[in-house]
Amino acid sequence: EENLKIDAEINSGILFCNECNRWFPIIDTIPRMLPDEYRDKAKELDFLKSKKDILNEDFFNLDLKPFNLQ
């Protein structure tokens, strides 16, 4: 048996916690997992809007924290 190692780097994306409905952007390969009080609402909502075409519609029906598009 041969072990396969796959190295992957995610340049842009979203991390999501099913427990608390918090989402965190991945920007330029860096997960931006900051406490709510240190998050930049305008910047993160712009990021979320730019990714909405690749996200499942159900994602936007959640009560996203700390920011959502609704």
Rosetta constraint file for C-alpha pairs under 8 A:
AtomPair CA 9 CA 29 HARMONIC 6.70 0.50
AtomPair CA 10 CA 26 HARMONIC 7.59 0.50
AtomPair CA 10 CA 29 HARMONIC 5.47 0.50
AtomPair CA 11 CA 26 HARMONIC 6.95 0.50
AtomPair CA 11 CA 27 HARMONIC 6.39 0.50
AtomPair CA 11 CA 28 HARMONIC 5.03 0.50
AtomPair CA 11 CA 29 HARMONIC 4.22 0.50
AtomPair CA 11 CA 30 HARMONIC 7.68 0.50
AtomPair CA 12 CA 25 HARMONIC 7.49 0.50
AtomPair CA 12 CA 26 HARMONIC 5.01 0.50
AtomPair CA 12 CA 27 HARMONIC 5.07 0.50
AtomPair CA 12 CA 28 HARMONIC 6.09 0.50
AtomPair CA 12 CA 29 HARMONIC 6.21 0.50
AtomPair CA 13 CA 25 HARMONIC 5.94 0.50
AtomPair CA 13 CA 26 HARMONIC 4.87 0.50
AtomPair CA 13 CA 27 HARMONIC 7.06 0.50
AtomPair CA 13 CA 51 HARMONIC 7.92 0.50
AtomPair CA 14 CA 23 HARMONIC 6.51 0.50
AtomPair CA 14 CA 24 HARMONIC 5.60 0.50
AtomPair CA 14 CA 25 HARMONIC 4.55 0.50
AtomPair CA 14 CA 26 HARMONIC 5.60 0.50
AtomPair CA 15 CA 23 HARMONIC 5.56 0.50
AtomPair CA 15 CA 24 HARMONIC 5.06 0.50
AtomPair CA 15 CA 25 HARMONIC 6.27 0.50
AtomPair CA 15 CA 26 HARMONIC 7.16 0.50
AtomPair CA 15 CA 31 HARMONIC 7.69 0.50
AtomPair CA 16 CA 21 HARMONIC 6.80 0.50
AtomPair CA 16 CA 22 HARMONIC 5.90 0.50
AtomPair CA 16 CA 23 HARMONIC 4.39 0.50
AtomPair CA 16 CA 24 HARMONIC 6.40 0.50
AtomPair CA 17 CA 21 HARMONIC 5.38 0.50
AtomPair CA 17 CA 22 HARMONIC 5.43 0.50
AtomPair CA 17 CA 23 HARMONIC 6.38 0.50
AtomPair CA 18 CA 22 HARMONIC 7.59 0.50
AtomPair CA 20 CA 65 HARMONIC 7.57 0.50
AtomPair CA 21 CA 62 HARMONIC 7.30 0.50
AtomPair CA 21 CA 63 HARMONIC 6.74 0.50
AtomPair CA 21 CA 64 HARMONIC 5.23 0.50
AtomPair CA 21 CA 65 HARMONIC 5.78 0.50
AtomPair CA 22 CA 64 HARMONIC 5.84 0.50
AtomPair CA 22 CA 65 HARMONIC 4.61 0.50
AtomPair CA 22 CA 66 HARMONIC 6.48 0.50
AtomPair CA 23 CA 64 HARMONIC 7.06 0.50
AtomPair CA 23 CA 65 HARMONIC 6.76 0.50
AtomPair CA 23 CA 66 HARMONIC 7.97 0.50
AtomPair CA 24 CA 31 HARMONIC 6.82 0.50
AtomPair CA 24 CA 32 HARMONIC 5.85 0.50
AtomPair CA 24 CA 33 HARMONIC 5.69 0.50
AtomPair CA 25 CA 31 HARMONIC 5.97 0.50
AtomPair CA 25 CA 32 HARMONIC 5.60 0.50
AtomPair CA 25 CA 33 HARMONIC 7.61 0.50
AtomPair CA 25 CA 44 HARMONIC 7.18 0.50
AtomPair CA 25 CA 47 HARMONIC 7.48 0.50
AtomPair CA 25 CA 48 HARMONIC 7.88 0.50
AtomPair CA 26 CA 30 HARMONIC 5.27 0.50
AtomPair CA 26 CA 31 HARMONIC 4.18 0.50
AtomPair CA 26 CA 32 HARMONIC 5.95 0.50
AtomPair CA 27 CA 31 HARMONIC 6.46 0.50
AtomPair CA 27 CA 32 HARMONIC 7.19 0.50
AtomPair CA 34 CA 38 HARMONIC 6.07 0.50
AtomPair CA 34 CA 39 HARMONIC 6.10 0.50
AtomPair CA 35 CA 39 HARMONIC 6.67 0.50
AtomPair CA 36 CA 66 HARMONIC 6.40 0.50
AtomPair CA 39 CA 44 HARMONIC 7.72 0.50
AtomPair CA 40 CA 44 HARMONIC 6.03 0.50
AtomPair CA 41 CA 45 HARMONIC 5.97 0.50
AtomPair CA 41 CA 67 HARMONIC 6.94 0.50
AtomPair CA 42 CA 46 HARMONIC 6.18 0.50
AtomPair CA 43 CA 47 HARMONIC 6.26 0.50
AtomPair CA 44 CA 48 HARMONIC 6.13 0.50
AtomPair CA 45 CA 49 HARMONIC 6.07 0.50
AtomPair CA 45 CA 67 HARMONIC 7.14 0.50
AtomPair CA 45 CA 68 HARMONIC 7.32 0.50
AtomPair CA 45 CA 69 HARMONIC 7.08 0.50
AtomPair CA 46 CA 50 HARMONIC 6.19 0.50
AtomPair CA 47 CA 51 HARMONIC 6.48 0.50
AtomPair CA 48 CA 52 HARMONIC 6.10 0.50
AtomPair CA 48 CA 69 HARMONIC 7.97 0.50
AtomPair CA 49 CA 69 HARMONIC 7.66 0.50
AtomPair CA 51 CA 55 HARMONIC 6.61 0.50
AtomPair CA 55 CA 59 HARMONIC 6.88 0.50
AtomPair CA 56 CA 60 HARMONIC 7.59 0.50
AtomPair CA 57 CA 61 HARMONIC 6.95 0.50
AtomPair CA 58 CA 62 HARMONIC 6.90 0.50
AtomPair CA 60 CA 64 HARMONIC 7.52 0.50
AtomPair CA 60 CA 68 HARMONIC 7.43 0.50
AtomPair CA 60 CA 69 HARMONIC 7.34 0.50
AtomPair CA 63 CA 68 HARMONIC 7.13 0.50
AtomPair CA 64 CA 68 HARMONIC 5.16 0.50
